[in-house]
């Protein structure tokens, strides 16, 4: 059963890790983990969808670091730092491209590669600046029964395979059709 509009709105509110217009007809929300191999595939799928649909969709990336991925939480924290500094998508791509090496030193190196202030990132990580924000997104995911990654919703409807471009395109095309 799809999420009610109130829950879906809660998933998209205040998202700093998003692209597309806030009033788009199609709202896509993905809960993801930077250490999850399937999430890496979903990230490639999202790039394809972004190219295909551009500003016809709103896509929101939500953090859902799984507890058994030892570097997922710190990666999520660092990505929120990147978002606050206008570099989320570049950093997102860098983390997924290097997901087998997400220890703190590597994360700091990737931050430098995408042009982030590494000293400020180190301070944010040391001060645990983004821990509560990541934990809040985890809780948000739990509220809508996310139990693994990637989990994706299109206009509140849970998608069965978030890595299948064709299946997602079919759902998006259907949602974009004028209502008669």
Secondary structure per residue as TSV (DSSP state, phi and psi in degrees):
chain	resnum	aa	ss	phi	psi
A	1	X	-	360.0	131.9
A	2	X	-	-63.5	157.1
A	3	X	-	-67.7	146.3
A	4	X	-	-71.2	156.8
A	5	X	H	-54.6	-34.0
A	6	X	H	-64.1	-44.7
A	7	X	H	-66.6	-41.7
A	8	X	H	-62.4	-40.9
A	9	X	H	-61.3	-39.2
A	10	X	H	-62.5	-34.1
A	11	X	H	-70.2	-27.6
A	12	X	H	-99.1	-18.8
A	13	X	T	-61.4	134.5
A	14	X	T	65.9	15.7
A	15	X	-	-71.1	125.6
A	16	X	S	-97.1	-9.2
A	17	X	S	-111.6	73.4
A	18	X	E	-150.3	162.4
A	19	X	E	-140.6	159.3
A	20	X	S	95.2	161.5
A	21	X	-	-69.2	142.8
A	22	X	T	-67.6	-17.0
A	23	X	T	-105.1	20.2
A	24	X	-	-59.9	149.8
A	25	X	S	-69.8	-27.3
A	26	X	E	-116.2	120.8
A	27	X	E	-109.7	122.7
A	28	X	E	-116.5	130.3
A	29	X	E	-125.5	128.7
A	30	X	E	-119.8	132.3
A	31	X	E	-99.4	127.0
A	32	X	E	-142.3	164.3
A	33	X	-	-136.4	124.1
A	34	X	T	-64.2	-17.4
A	35	X	T	-96.0	-2.6
A	36	X	-	-84.9	120.0
A	37	X	H	-60.1	-36.5
A	38	X	H	-68.9	-31.8
A	39	X	H	-66.2	-33.7
A	40	X	H	-62.2	-42.1
A	41	X	H	-66.1	-40.2
A	42	X	H	-63.6	-35.4
A	43	X	H	-61.9	-40.9
A	44	X	H	-64.1	-39.9
A	45	X	H	-61.3	-44.2
A	46	X	H	-62.5	-39.0
A	47	X	H	-59.6	-43.3
A	48	X	H	-62.4	-44.1
A	49	X	H	-64.1	-38.3
A	50	X	H	-62.6	-43.0
A	51	X	H	-65.4	-40.2
A	52	X	H	-73.6	-41.1
A	53	X	H	-107.9	-17.2
A	54	X	G	49.9	-123.2
A	55	X	G	-88.5	16.5
A	56	X	G	-83.5	-14.0
A	57	X	E	-129.2	155.0
A	58	X	E	-111.0	125.1
A	59	X	E	-117.1	128.8
A	60	X	E	-119.9	125.7
A	61	X	E	-97.1	125.6
A	62	X	E	-118.4	142.7
A	63	X	E	-77.3	132.9
A	64	X	-	-146.5	65.4
A	65	X	-	-67.6	121.7
A	66	X	-	-74.3	140.9
A	67	X	T	-62.1	-27.5
A	68	X	T	-86.3	0.1
A	69	X	S	-99.4	103.2
A	70	X	T	-61.4	-25.7
A	71	X	T	-108.3	7.2
A	72	X	H	-67.7	-41.5
A	73	X	H	-66.8	-46.2
A	74	X	H	-67.2	-32.5
A	75	X	H	-64.4	-42.0
A	76	X	H	-62.9	-43.6
A	77	X	H	-60.0	-47.4
A	78	X	H	-62.6	-35.8
A	79	X	H	-67.9	-32.7
A	80	X	H	-70.3	-34.4
A	81	X	H	-61.6	-44.8
A	82	X	H	-60.9	-40.8
A	83	X	H	-61.5	-44.0
A	84	X	H	-64.5	-21.1
A	85	X	T	-108.6	19.4
A	86	X	T	72.5	19.6
A	87	X	-	-127.2	23.8
A	88	X	H	-57.8	-52.0
A	89	X	H	-67.0	-37.1
A	90	X	H	-63.2	-43.0
A	91	X	H	-69.0	-42.4
A	92	X	H	-52.2	-50.3
A	93	X	H	-64.3	-39.8
A	94	X	H	-64.6	-43.2
A	95	X	H	-64.2	-45.4
A	96	X	H	-65.9	-34.5
A	97	X	H	-68.6	-21.2
A	98	X	T	-124.5	33.1
A	99	X	T	-66.5	-11.5
A	100	X	T	-84.3	-7.4
A	101	X	-	-134.4	79.6
A	102	X	-	-119.9	31.9
A	103	X	S	-70.1	166.2
A	104	X	H	-58.6	-43.5
A	105	X	H	-61.0	-40.1
A	106	X	H	-66.4	-43.3
A	107	X	H	-58.3	-43.3
A	108	X	H	-63.4	-37.3
A	109	X	H	-64.6	-42.4
A	110	X	H	-65.0	-37.4
A	111	X	H	-59.6	-43.5
A	112	X	H	-63.1	-42.4
A	113	X	H	-59.5	-35.4
A	114	X	T	-92.3	3.6
A	115	X	T	89.7	21.9
A	116	X	-	-86.3	155.9
A	117	X	-	-78.3	104.7
A	118	X	H	-65.9	-36.7
A	119	X	H	-61.0	-42.3
A	120	X	H	-67.9	-37.9
A	121	X	H	-63.2	-46.2
A	122	X	H	-56.5	-45.1
A	123	X	H	-62.5	-44.0
A	124	X	H	-62.2	-41.4
A	125	X	H	-69.3	-42.8
A	126	X	H	-62.0	-40.2
A	127	X	T	-82.0	-3.8
A	128	X	T	57.6	38.0
A	129	X	T	-56.2	-36.7
A	130	X	T	-107.4	4.8
A	131	X	H	-58.4	-48.0
A	132	X	H	-67.2	-32.7
A	133	X	H	-67.4	-42.5
A	134	X	H	-64.0	-45.0
A	135	X	H	-62.8	-35.2
A	136	X	H	-66.1	-37.3
A	137	X	H	-70.5	-36.3
A	138	X	H	-59.1	-46.2
A	139	X	H	-62.9	-40.6
A	140	X	H	-59.0	-44.0
A	141	X	H	-61.8	-43.7
A	142	X	H	-61.8	-35.0
A	143	X	H	-63.1	-25.7
A	144	X	T	-110.3	25.1
A	145	X	T	64.7	31.9
A	146	X	-	-73.8	126.1
A	147	X	-	-128.4	4.1
A	148	X	S	-164.3	172.9
A	149	X	S	-126.8	151.6
A	150	X	S	-76.7	146.5
A	151	X	E	-121.9	129.7
A	152	X	E	-130.4	143.2
A	153	X	E	-122.8	136.1
A	154	X	E	-115.9	115.0
A	155	X	T	48.6	41.3
A	156	X	T	89.0	-9.5
A	157	X	E	-95.2	125.5
A	158	X	E	-67.4	133.1
A	159	X	-	-90.7	136.1
A	160	X	S	-76.0	-34.1
A	161	X	-	-137.2	93.8
A	162	X	T	-70.3	1.9
A	163	X	T	-105.0	-0.7
A	164	X	-	-97.3	100.4
A	165	X	H	-58.2	-43.8
A	166	X	H	-63.7	-45.7
A	167	X	H	-64.2	-42.1
A	168	X	H	-66.1	-41.9
A	169	X	H	-60.3	-40.8
A	170	X	H	-60.6	-44.4
A	171	X	H	-66.6	-40.6
A	172	X	H	-66.8	-44.4
A	173	X	H	-59.2	-42.0
A	174	X	H	-61.5	-44.3
A	175	X	H	-68.7	-26.9
A	176	X	H	-82.3	-16.8
A	177	X	S	-60.9	140.5
A	178	X	-	-63.6	139.8
A	179	X	-	-78.8	132.7
A	180	X	-	-103.4	360.0
